[in-house]
């Protein structure tokens, strides 16, 4: 999709007098027009306040009237004639449209007024239609600055860094939901290796800069709080301090932290008032988006002029990246986003500053080709089958001298890093900082990560440097009835194998019992007596004696467990007791009927799980566990000096806040 361009520089010529001069057009003529105040300053202020959901003493003017007034001021005489001829030329040549680029100078004496005018409301009176919601006339702003215009285009994969800034001292935003929707609309691109998404939680300025230096980042998406003080022109966004409180970062400091990152092509600031600019008392007083453009020469910055409510911010992000995923140029994607937000009064809030001559992000696509072609670039194995999408999940930190998870991060197509949820001072960083994080943060993030890739994927390869609870929960999310082909990378004593449920790997010494393979040793249940509704399942595969340790723990904590099911792998537990994926799946399938059986009084009880097993077995057991009712998982005190019988409850499934009772008539 190609666009011709009509570039118009707007500047002041005298007190309350302005000129608009064409500096680029499809034809050679460069007309100039002059006009007075299209709107009184009080009207502009009232409109700004009303759009930003703030109180105003003056009634704001009608937005449609404002749009026609601005259009009449700008497109008059020879300039209107040039616009009409340019549009006719574009239509005759079958082009995508005519980009309208409005250019402003931050050194202009009346920049406050010019910047505050709602140019995005421009309305063609003949068509009675908004210019900025028509993809044949995308509207962008540009600033006069000395940086040479850089192309937006980047080779695949396009790498997006999502900065998730959620200070505990400011009101909560729906950032997890925004991230989930963003991943969902980009999922096809991610599966095709055309897009890579990284997420920075616990976002400090220093961690953002470190990530920008360590990785090749093309798009920075900031979601969080922002602000702007009109009288001074001071703009800011809010990061987090190391202890989670708000860190007000000025436009100047934010722009400085983006300087020198030459891979960056687009910055999206999904935060209030980050697109405002104008007044400046002195050095350091800037609007955020304007300062990023001026300081770094960023090809494109999208930001919000006004306050924006949470639901509109969610829709904005979802639609914008959905259109980018469909290969729309950035300016066209924002135009379409404005159109789909038009039922809200905040549709003019997002603005685009673009110095690039073209809004295309993807350089590797044939123009006009549908996104479904992306499947053709999925890597294939020697047999011509699509390789599984390799997803890494890391929750162990390791300690000094160890680097657990580094190979996962290096090899995986996408990695979920959960290590910030765990105490680095604990053995290998295994112990969760706060028990509530298992249900409140770890499981939701794991589910979001997996579901972003599961839809439409041929197969997945899961690579864990993580707790058994995480592997089990991954299976719970990708349950057996999902129909997905899921393999698990298994590491045992320096041997790395990819286990699949159909790999055919079974133990050579498998014993038979009445013609069926004996996968588990015969073990009596441990009866604990009393009127106790819960059961426990203790599984010994990697190490023996889990049932005895679980019994010790249950007694010490006085849990309401009436009996313990002792599942010990045949012929004996050990680091190589499980032969492969087929063995793991069959062993899990054998356990389910036993674990489902309930005695009188246990109908409403939970099943407590104590596991010493390979990650692949934990995953396959998790896939089959939906029929077991309420589950409570436990983590062993690995690395502790006095670890015998020491466990800590990790996760309840379904999560407590999501568990629902069946309908009364079921």
C-alpha positions as CSV (number, residue, x, y, z in Angstrom):
1,X,0.0,0.0,0.0
2,X,1.7,3.2,-1.2
3,X,0.7,6.8,-0.2
4,X,1.4,10.1,-1.8
5,X,2.0,12.9,0.7
6,X,0.9,16.5,1.3
7,X,3.2,18.1,3.9
8,X,2.1,21.4,5.4
9,X,4.2,23.4,7.8
10,X,2.1,25.6,10.2
11,X,3.7,28.5,12.0
12,X,2.9,31.8,13.6
13,X,3.6,35.1,11.7
14,X,2.4,37.7,14.2
15,X,0.3,37.8,17.4
16,X,-2.7,35.5,16.7
17,X,-1.8,35.2,13.0
18,X,-0.6,32.0,11.4
19,X,0.5,30.7,8.0
20,X,0.3,27.3,6.4
21,X,2.9,26.5,3.7
22,X,3.1,23.4,1.6
23,X,6.6,21.9,1.7
24,X,5.9,18.6,-0.1
25,X,3.2,17.6,-2.5
26,X,2.5,15.3,-5.5
27,X,2.7,18.5,-7.7
28,X,5.4,21.2,-8.0
29,X,3.4,24.2,-6.7
30,X,3.9,25.2,-3.0
31,X,1.0,27.5,-2.0
32,X,0.8,29.3,1.3
33,X,-2.3,30.6,3.1
34,X,-2.7,32.7,6.2
35,X,-5.4,32.7,8.9
36,X,-6.3,34.1,12.3
37,X,-7.4,32.3,15.5
38,X,-9.6,29.4,14.3
39,X,-10.7,29.0,17.9
40,X,-10.5,31.3,20.9
41,X,-8.0,30.2,23.4
42,X,-10.6,29.6,26.1
43,X,-12.5,27.3,23.7
44,X,-9.3,25.3,23.1
45,X,-8.8,24.9,26.8
46,X,-12.4,23.9,27.4
47,X,-12.1,21.3,24.6
48,X,-8.9,19.9,25.9
49,X,-10.4,19.5,29.4
50,X,-13.6,18.0,28.2
51,X,-11.8,15.4,26.0
52,X,-9.5,14.6,28.9
53,X,-12.5,14.0,31.2
54,X,-11.6,17.1,33.3
55,X,-14.0,19.7,34.7
56,X,-14.3,22.9,32.7
57,X,-16.2,26.2,33.5
58,X,-16.6,27.0,29.8
59,X,-18.8,24.8,27.7
60,X,-16.7,23.1,25.1
61,X,-17.5,23.7,21.4
62,X,-19.1,21.0,19.3
63,X,-16.2,18.8,18.0
64,X,-17.8,18.6,14.5
65,X,-18.0,22.4,14.3
66,X,-14.4,22.6,15.4
67,X,-13.4,20.1,12.8
68,X,-15.0,22.1,10.0
69,X,-13.6,25.4,11.3
70,X,-10.0,24.0,11.3
71,X,-10.5,22.6,7.8
72,X,-11.8,26.0,6.5
73,X,-8.8,27.8,8.0
74,X,-6.2,25.3,6.6
75,X,-7.6,24.3,3.2
76,X,-8.5,27.6,1.5
77,X,-7.7,29.1,-1.9
78,X,-4.7,27.5,-3.7
79,X,-4.1,25.1,-0.9
80,X,-7.6,23.6,-1.1
81,X,-7.1,23.3,-4.9
82,X,-3.8,21.5,-4.4
83,X,-5.5,19.1,-2.0
84,X,-8.3,18.3,-4.4
85,X,-5.9,17.7,-7.3
86,X,-3.6,15.5,-5.2
87,X,-6.6,13.4,-4.1
88,X,-7.7,13.0,-7.7
89,X,-4.3,12.0,-8.7
90,X,-4.0,9.4,-6.0
91,X,-7.4,7.9,-7.0
92,X,-6.5,7.9,-10.7
93,X,-3.3,6.0,-10.0
94,X,-4.9,3.5,-7.7
95,X,-2.8,4.4,-4.7
96,X,-3.6,3.8,-1.1
97,X,-4.3,7.5,-0.4
98,X,-2.8,10.9,0.4
99,X,-1.0,11.2,3.7
100,X,-1.5,14.6,5.4
101,X,1.6,15.6,7.4
102,X,1.2,18.7,9.6
103,X,4.6,20.0,10.7
104,X,5.3,22.2,13.7
105,X,8.3,24.0,15.1
106,X,8.9,23.6,18.9
107,X,10.7,27.0,18.8
108,X,7.6,28.8,17.5
109,X,6.5,31.6,19.8
110,X,2.9,30.4,19.7
111,X,3.7,26.7,19.8
112,X,1.4,26.3,22.9
113,X,-1.7,27.3,20.9
114,X,-0.7,25.5,17.7
115,X,0.1,22.3,19.5
116,X,-3.1,22.4,21.5
117,X,-5.4,22.8,18.5
118,X,-7.2,19.5,17.9
119,X,-6.0,18.9,14.3
120,X,-7.2,15.3,14.5
121,X,-10.8,16.7,14.4
122,X,-10.3,18.1,10.8
123,X,-13.6,17.6,9.0
124,X,-14.3,17.8,5.3
125,X,-17.4,19.9,5.0
126,X,-18.4,18.6,1.6
127,X,-18.3,15.0,2.7
128,X,-19.2,15.8,6.4
129,X,-16.5,13.3,7.3
130,X,-13.5,13.3,9.7
131,X,-10.2,13.3,7.8
132,X,-8.3,11.4,10.5
133,X,-10.6,8.3,10.4
134,X,-10.4,7.8,6.7
135,X,-7.6,5.5,5.6
136,X,-7.3,7.4,2.3
137,X,-6.2,10.5,4.3
138,X,-4.1,9.4,7.3
139,X,-3.2,12.4,9.4
140,X,0.2,12.6,11.2
141,X,2.1,15.3,13.0
142,X,5.8,16.0,12.5
143,X,8.2,18.3,14.2
144,X,10.9,20.6,12.7
145,X,14.2,19.2,14.0
146,X,17.7,18.6,12.7
147,X,17.7,14.7,12.8
148,X,17.6,13.1,9.5
149,X,14.4,11.0,8.9
150,X,15.0,7.3,9.4
151,X,13.0,4.5,7.8
152,X,10.5,2.6,9.9
153,X,11.1,-0.6,8.0
154,X,12.9,-3.5,9.8
155,X,13.7,-7.0,8.9
156,X,11.9,-9.9,10.6
157,X,11.5,-10.7,13.4
158,X,10.0,-7.4,14.6
159,X,10.9,-7.3,18.3
160,X,8.5,-5.5,20.7
161,X,9.4,-4.7,24.2
162,X,6.4,-4.2,26.4
163,X,7.2,-2.1,29.5
164,X,4.7,-2.9,32.2
165,X,4.9,0.0,34.7
166,X,2.6,-0.6,37.7
167,X,3.7,1.4,40.8
168,X,1.8,0.2,43.9
169,X,1.4,3.9,44.9
170,X,-0.8,4.8,41.9
171,X,-4.2,3.4,41.0
172,X,-4.2,0.0,39.3
173,X,-4.6,-0.3,35.6
174,X,-5.6,-3.4,33.5
175,X,-2.1,-4.0,32.3
176,X,-2.2,-7.8,32.4
177,X,-5.3,-7.7,30.3
178,X,-3.7,-5.3,27.8
179,X,-0.7,-7.5,27.5
180,X,-2.9,-10.6,26.9
181,X,-4.9,-8.9,24.2
182,X,-1.7,-7.6,22.5
183,X,-0.2,-11.1,22.4
184,X,-3.5,-12.5,21.1
185,X,-3.7,-10.1,18.1
186,X,-0.1,-10.7,17.3
187,X,-0.1,-14.5,17.9
188,X,0.0,-15.5,14.2
189,X,2.9,-13.3,13.6
190,X,4.7,-14.7,16.6
191,X,4.1,-18.3,15.5
192,X,5.5,-17.4,12.1
193,X,8.6,-16.0,13.7
194,X,7.8,-12.6,12.3
195,X,7.3,-10.9,15.7
196,X,9.0,-11.5,19.0
197,X,7.4,-10.0,22.2
198,X,9.4,-9.3,25.4
199,X,7.8,-8.1,28.6
200,X,9.5,-6.0,31.2
201,X,7.6,-6.2,34.5
202,X,8.8,-4.4,37.7
203,X,9.8,-1.7,35.3
204,X,12.5,0.7,36.4
205,X,14.2,3.1,34.1
206,X,17.4,1.3,34.6
207,X,15.9,-2.1,33.7
208,X,14.4,-0.7,30.5
209,X,17.7,0.8,29.4
210,X,19.5,-2.5,30.2
211,X,17.0,-4.4,28.1
212,X,17.2,-2.0,25.2
213,X,21.0,-2.3,25.3
214,X,21.0,-6.1,25.6
215,X,18.4,-6.9,22.9
216,X,17.6,-5.6,19.4
217,X,14.3,-3.9,20.1
218,X,12.3,-2.3,17.3
219,X,9.1,-1.2,19.1
220,X,8.9,0.1,22.6
221,X,5.3,-0.2,24.0
222,X,5.0,1.6,27.4
223,X,1.8,1.0,29.3
224,X,1.2,2.8,32.5
225,X,0.6,6.3,33.9
226,X,1.7,9.6,32.4
227,X,1.1,13.3,33.0
228,X,1.5,16.9,31.6
229,X,1.4,20.3,33.3
230,X,0.1,22.8,30.8
231,X,1.4,26.1,32.2
232,X,5.0,24.8,32.3
233,X,5.0,22.2,29.6
234,X,6.4,19.6,32.0
235,X,5.6,16.0,30.8
236,X,6.4,12.8,32.6
237,X,5.7,9.0,32.6
238,X,5.8,6.9,35.8
239,X,8.1,4.0,36.2
240,X,8.7,2.0,39.4
241,X,11.3,2.3,42.0
242,X,13.1,-1.0,43.1
243,X,10.6,-1.3,45.9
244,X,7.6,-0.9,43.6
245,X,6.7,2.8,44.3
246,X,6.1,5.5,41.7
247,X,9.1,7.0,40.0
248,X,8.2,10.2,38.1
249,X,10.5,10.3,35.0
250,X,10.6,13.6,33.1
251,X,10.3,13.7,29.3
252,X,13.9,14.8,29.2
253,X,15.2,11.8,31.2
254,X,12.9,9.4,29.4
255,X,14.2,10.6,26.0
256,X,17.8,10.4,27.2
257,X,17.3,6.7,28.1
258,X,16.1,6.1,24.5
259,X,19.0,8.0,22.9
260,X,21.6,5.9,21.0
261,X,19.2,2.9,20.6
262,X,19.4,2.9,16.8
263,X,17.3,-0.3,16.3
264,X,14.2,1.5,17.8
265,X,11.7,2.5,15.1
266,X,8.4,3.1,17.0
267,X,7.6,4.2,20.5
268,X,4.0,3.7,21.7
269,X,3.1,5.5,24.9
270,X,-0.3,4.1,26.1
271,X,-0.4,6.6,29.0
272,X,-2.3,9.8,29.8
273,X,-1.2,13.1,28.3
274,X,2.1,11.7,27.0
275,X,1.2,13.3,23.6
276,X,0.8,16.8,24.9
277,X,3.5,19.4,24.1
278,X,3.8,23.2,23.8
279,X,4.7,25.4,26.7
280,X,8.3,25.4,27.9
281,X,9.6,27.5,30.8
282,X,13.2,26.4,30.3
283,X,15.5,23.5,29.9
284,X,13.9,20.2,30.9
285,X,10.3,21.2,30.3
286,X,9.0,19.1,27.4
287,X,6.0,17.0,26.4
288,X,7.1,13.3,26.5
289,X,6.4,12.3,22.9
290,X,7.7,15.6,21.5
291,X,11.0,15.3,23.4
292,X,11.5,11.7,22.3
293,X,11.2,12.8,18.6
294,X,13.4,15.9,19.1
295,X,16.1,14.2,21.2
296,X,16.4,10.9,19.4
297,X,15.0,11.4,15.8
298,X,12.6,8.5,16.4
299,X,10.9,7.7,13.1
300,X,7.5,7.4,14.8
301,X,5.9,8.0,18.3
302,X,2.3,7.3,19.2
303,X,1.0,8.9,22.4
304,X,-2.2,10.3,23.9
305,X,-2.9,14.1,24.1
306,X,-5.4,13.7,26.9
307,X,-6.4,11.5,29.8
308,X,-7.6,8.1,28.6
309,X,-9.7,5.7,30.5
310,X,-8.7,2.1,31.0
311,X,-11.2,0.5,28.7
312,X,-10.3,2.9,25.8
313,X,-6.6,2.3,26.4
314,X,-7.2,-1.5,26.1
315,X,-9.2,-1.1,22.9
316,X,-6.6,1.3,21.5
317,X,-3.8,-1.2,22.0
318,X,-5.7,-4.2,20.8
319,X,-6.9,-2.5,17.5
320,X,-3.6,-0.7,16.8
321,X,-1.5,-3.9,17.0
322,X,-4.2,-5.9,15.3
323,X,-3.9,-3.6,12.3
324,X,-0.1,-3.7,12.4
325,X,-0.3,-7.5,12.4
326,X,-2.5,-7.2,9.3
327,X,0.5,-5.3,7.7
328,X,-1.1,-1.8,7.8
329,X,1.5,1.0,7.8
330,X,1.7,2.6,11.2
331,X,-0.2,5.8,10.2
332,X,-3.0,3.7,8.6
333,X,-3.2,1.4,11.6
334,X,-3.7,4.5,13.8
335,X,-6.3,5.9,11.4
336,X,-8.3,2.6,11.6
337,X,-7.9,2.7,15.4
338,X,-9.4,6.2,15.6
339,X,-12.3,5.0,13.5
340,X,-13.1,2.0,15.7
341,X,-12.8,4.3,18.8
342,X,-15.1,6.9,17.3
343,X,-18.1,6.0,19.4
344,X,-16.1,7.3,22.4
345,X,-15.3,11.0,22.9
346,X,-11.6,10.0,23.2
347,X,-11.1,9.0,19.6
348,X,-9.0,12.1,18.9
349,X,-6.8,11.4,21.9
350,X,-4.1,9.2,20.2
351,X,-1.7,11.2,18.0
352,X,1.1,10.1,15.8
353,X,4.4,12.0,15.4
354,X,6.1,10.5,12.3
355,X,9.2,11.7,10.5
356,X,9.6,8.6,8.4
357,X,8.4,9.0,4.8
358,X,6.6,5.7,5.0
359,X,4.7,4.0,7.7
360,X,5.6,0.4,6.8
361,X,7.2,-1.6,9.7
362,X,7.6,-5.0,8.0
363,X,10.2,-5.2,5.3
364,X,9.9,-8.8,4.3
365,X,6.4,-8.9,2.9
366,X,5.1,-8.6,-0.6
367,X,2.8,-5.5,-0.6
368,X,-0.9,-6.4,-0.3
369,X,-0.2,-10.0,0.5
370,X,-2.3,-11.5,3.3
371,X,-0.8,-12.4,6.7
372,X,-1.7,-16.0,6.2
373,X,1.4,-16.4,4.0
374,X,3.4,-16.2,7.2
375,X,2.8,-20.0,7.7
376,X,5.1,-20.6,4.7
377,X,8.1,-19.3,6.6
378,X,7.7,-21.6,9.6
379,X,10.9,-23.7,9.8
380,X,10.5,-27.4,8.7
381,X,12.3,-30.5,9.8
382,X,13.9,-33.0,7.5
383,X,10.6,-34.8,7.0
384,X,8.9,-31.6,5.8
385,X,6.9,-31.3,9.0
386,X,6.6,-27.9,10.7
387,X,9.0,-27.7,13.7
388,X,7.2,-27.2,17.0
389,X,7.1,-23.7,18.5
390,X,9.8,-23.8,21.2
391,X,8.5,-22.1,24.4
392,X,10.8,-21.6,27.4
393,X,9.6,-21.2,31.0
394,X,12.1,-20.1,33.6
395,X,11.4,-19.7,37.4
396,X,14.8,-20.9,38.9
397,X,17.4,-18.3,39.2
398,X,20.4,-20.4,40.2
399,X,23.1,-18.9,42.4
400,X,26.6,-17.6,41.8
401,X,28.5,-19.9,39.4
402,X,25.3,-21.4,38.0
403,X,23.3,-20.2,35.0
404,X,20.1,-22.2,35.1
405,X,17.7,-21.1,32.3
406,X,20.3,-19.4,30.1
407,X,20.2,-22.2,27.5
408,X,16.4,-22.0,27.6
409,X,16.4,-18.3,27.0
410,X,19.0,-18.8,24.2
411,X,17.3,-21.6,22.4
412,X,13.5,-20.9,22.8
413,X,11.5,-18.9,20.3
414,X,9.7,-17.2,23.2
415,X,10.5,-17.3,26.9
416,X,8.4,-16.6,30.0
417,X,10.7,-15.4,32.8
418,X,9.1,-15.8,36.3
419,X,12.3,-15.4,38.3
420,X,11.3,-12.0,39.8
421,X,8.6,-13.8,41.8
422,X,11.2,-15.8,43.7
423,X,13.7,-14.8,46.4
424,X,17.2,-14.7,45.0
425,X,18.7,-15.3,48.5
426,X,16.9,-18.7,48.8
427,X,18.6,-21.9,47.5
428,X,18.9,-21.5,43.7
429,X,16.3,-18.8,44.0
430,X,13.6,-21.5,44.5
431,X,11.4,-20.0,47.3
432,X,8.5,-17.8,46.3
433,X,8.6,-14.3,47.7
434,X,4.9,-14.4,48.7
435,X,2.7,-17.5,48.7
436,X,-0.1,-15.5,47.2
437,X,1.9,-14.9,44.1
438,X,1.3,-18.5,42.9
439,X,-2.4,-17.8,42.3
440,X,-2.3,-14.0,41.9
441,X,0.6,-13.6,39.5
442,X,2.5,-16.8,38.5
443,X,-0.5,-18.9,37.2
444,X,-2.2,-16.0,35.4
445,X,1.1,-15.0,33.6
446,X,1.8,-18.6,32.7
447,X,-1.8,-19.0,31.3
448,X,-1.5,-15.8,29.3
449,X,1.8,-16.9,27.8
450,X,0.7,-20.3,26.8
451,X,-2.7,-19.2,25.4
452,X,-1.1,-16.6,23.3
453,X,0.6,-19.3,21.3
454,X,-1.7,-22.3,21.6
455,X,-4.4,-21.2,19.2
456,X,-3.6,-22.5,15.8
457,X,-0.2,-23.9,16.6
458,X,0.6,-27.2,15.0
459,X,2.8,-28.3,17.9
460,X,4.7,-27.0,21.0
461,X,8.0,-27.8,22.6
462,X,8.0,-26.8,26.3
463,X,11.3,-26.2,27.9
464,X,11.3,-25.9,31.6
465,X,13.9,-24.5,34.0
466,X,11.2,-24.2,36.5
467,X,9.3,-25.6,39.5
468,X,7.3,-28.8,39.2
469,X,4.2,-26.7,40.1
470,X,4.8,-24.6,36.9
471,X,5.1,-27.7,34.7
472,X,1.9,-29.2,36.2
473,X,0.0,-25.9,35.8
474,X,1.2,-25.7,32.2
475,X,-0.5,-29.1,31.6
476,X,-3.6,-27.9,33.4
477,X,-3.8,-25.0,31.0
478,X,-3.1,-27.0,27.9
479,X,-5.4,-29.8,28.9
480,X,-5.5,-33.1,27.0
481,X,-8.8,-32.2,25.2
482,X,-7.0,-29.2,23.6
483,X,-5.8,-31.5,20.9
484,X,-2.3,-29.9,20.9
485,X,0.8,-31.9,20.1
486,X,3.0,-31.0,23.1
487,X,6.5,-32.2,23.6
488,X,8.6,-31.5,26.7
489,X,12.4,-31.0,26.7
490,X,13.8,-33.3,29.5
491,X,17.2,-32.8,31.1
492,X,18.5,-35.8,33.1
493,X,22.2,-36.1,34.2
494,X,23.6,-34.0,31.3
495,X,21.3,-35.7,28.7
496,X,18.8,-33.5,26.9
497,X,16.0,-35.2,25.1
498,X,12.7,-34.0,23.7
499,X,9.9,-36.3,25.0
500,X,6.7,-36.7,23.0
501,X,3.6,-38.7,24.1
502,X,4.0,-40.9,20.9
503,X,7.8,-41.3,21.0
504,X,7.4,-45.0,21.9
505,X,10.0,-44.9,24.7
506,X,9.2,-47.5,27.4
507,X,11.6,-49.3,29.9
508,X,13.4,-52.3,28.5
509,X,12.7,-54.2,31.8
510,X,9.0,-53.5,31.9
511,X,7.2,-56.2,33.9
512,X,3.8,-57.5,33.0
513,X,0.9,-58.0,35.3
514,X,-1.9,-60.2,33.8
515,X,-0.8,-59.2,30.3
516,X,-0.6,-55.4,31.1
517,X,2.6,-53.5,31.8
518,X,3.2,-52.9,35.5
519,X,4.1,-49.2,35.7
520,X,3.7,-48.8,39.4
521,X,4.7,-50.9,42.4
522,X,1.8,-52.2,44.5
523,X,1.6,-50.0,47.5
524,X,-1.1,-49.9,50.3
525,X,-2.8,-46.6,51.0
526,X,-1.7,-44.9,54.2
527,X,-4.9,-44.6,56.3
528,X,-4.9,-41.7,58.7
529,X,-8.3,-42.2,60.3
530,X,-10.8,-39.6,61.5
531,X,-13.5,-37.7,59.6
532,X,-11.2,-36.1,57.1
533,X,-12.5,-35.2,53.6
534,X,-9.2,-34.7,51.7
535,X,-6.9,-37.2,50.0
536,X,-3.2,-36.9,49.1
537,X,-1.3,-38.4,46.1
538,X,2.4,-38.9,46.7
539,X,4.3,-39.8,43.5
540,X,7.9,-41.2,43.7
541,X,9.6,-41.4,40.3
542,X,12.9,-39.3,40.6
543,X,13.3,-40.1,44.3
544,X,11.8,-42.7,46.7
545,X,9.9,-42.2,49.9
546,X,7.7,-39.3,49.0
547,X,4.6,-40.8,50.7
548,X,6.5,-41.1,54.0
549,X,7.7,-37.5,53.8
550,X,4.3,-36.3,52.8
551,X,2.8,-38.1,55.8
552,X,5.3,-36.5,58.1
553,X,4.4,-33.1,56.7
554,X,0.6,-33.7,56.9
555,X,0.9,-34.7,60.5
556,X,3.0,-31.7,61.4
557,X,0.5,-29.3,59.7
558,X,-2.6,-31.3,60.8
559,X,-4.0,-31.1,57.3
560,X,-7.5,-32.6,56.8
561,X,-6.1,-35.6,54.8
562,X,-7.8,-39.0,55.6
563,X,-5.6,-41.2,53.4
564,X,-2.5,-41.0,51.3
565,X,-2.1,-42.7,47.9
566,X,1.5,-44.0,47.6
567,X,2.4,-44.1,43.9
568,X,6.0,-45.5,43.4
569,X,7.3,-46.1,39.9
570,X,8.2,-49.7,38.9
571,X,10.7,-51.3,39.2
572,X,12.2,-48.5,41.4
573,X,12.5,-44.7,41.6
574,X,15.7,-43.0,40.2
575,X,16.9,-40.3,37.9
576,X,16.5,-42.6,34.9
577,X,13.3,-44.4,36.1
578,X,11.3,-42.8,33.3
579,X,12.2,-43.8,29.8
580,X,10.5,-41.2,27.6
581,X,7.3,-39.4,26.7
582,X,5.2,-42.5,26.1
583,X,6.2,-43.9,29.4
584,X,5.4,-40.6,31.2
585,X,2.0,-40.3,29.6
586,X,1.0,-43.9,30.3
587,X,2.1,-43.7,33.9
588,X,0.0,-40.5,34.3
589,X,-3.0,-42.2,32.7
590,X,-2.7,-45.2,35.0
591,X,-2.8,-42.9,38.1
592,X,-5.9,-40.9,37.2
593,X,-8.6,-43.6,37.9
594,X,-7.0,-44.4,41.3
595,X,-6.8,-40.7,42.2
596,X,-10.4,-40.1,41.1
597,X,-11.9,-42.7,43.4
598,X,-13.5,-41.2,46.5
599,X,-14.8,-42.9,49.6
600,X,-17.9,-41.7,51.5
601,X,-17.2,-38.4,53.1
602,X,-14.6,-37.4,50.5
603,X,-17.1,-36.1,47.9
604,X,-16.1,-32.4,48.5
605,X,-12.6,-33.0,49.5
606,X,-9.4,-31.8,47.8
607,X,-6.5,-33.8,46.4
608,X,-3.1,-32.8,47.7
609,X,-0.2,-33.5,45.4
610,X,3.4,-34.2,46.5
611,X,5.6,-35.0,43.5
612,X,9.2,-36.1,42.9
613,X,8.9,-36.5,39.1
614,X,10.4,-35.4,35.8
615,X,8.8,-32.2,34.3
616,X,7.3,-34.2,31.4
617,X,5.4,-36.4,33.8
618,X,4.2,-33.4,35.8
619,X,3.0,-31.8,32.6
620,X,1.1,-34.9,31.3
621,X,-0.4,-35.4,34.8
622,X,-1.5,-31.8,34.7
623,X,-3.2,-32.3,31.3
624,X,-5.3,-35.1,32.7
625,X,-6.1,-33.5,36.1
626,X,-9.3,-31.6,35.3
627,X,-11.4,-34.6,36.4
628,X,-9.8,-34.7,39.8
629,X,-11.6,-31.8,41.3
630,X,-9.9,-29.3,43.6
631,X,-6.2,-29.7,43.7
632,X,-3.5,-28.4,46.1
633,X,0.2,-28.6,44.9
634,X,3.3,-28.4,47.1
635,X,6.9,-27.6,46.6
636,X,9.7,-29.5,48.4
637,X,12.3,-27.5,50.4
638,X,15.0,-28.4,48.0
639,X,18.4,-27.2,49.1
640,X,17.5,-26.8,52.8
641,X,19.8,-28.5,55.3
642,X,16.9,-30.0,57.2
643,X,14.6,-30.8,54.3
644,X,13.0,-34.1,55.2
645,X,9.2,-33.7,55.2
646,X,9.4,-30.0,54.6
647,X,7.0,-28.8,51.9
648,X,5.2,-25.5,51.2
649,X,1.8,-25.2,49.5
650,X,2.2,-23.5,46.1
651,X,-0.9,-23.4,44.0
652,X,-4.6,-24.4,44.2
653,X,-6.4,-25.4,41.0
654,X,-8.7,-24.1,39.9
655,X,-7.3,-20.8,41.4
656,X,-9.3,-19.8,44.5
657,X,-10.4,-16.5,42.9
658,X,-11.7,-18.4,39.8
659,X,-13.2,-21.5,41.4
660,X,-17.0,-21.7,40.8
661,X,-19.7,-24.0,42.0
662,X,-21.6,-26.0,39.3
663,X,-25.2,-24.7,38.7
664,X,-27.7,-25.8,41.4
665,X,-29.6,-28.0,39.0
666,X,-26.5,-30.0,37.9
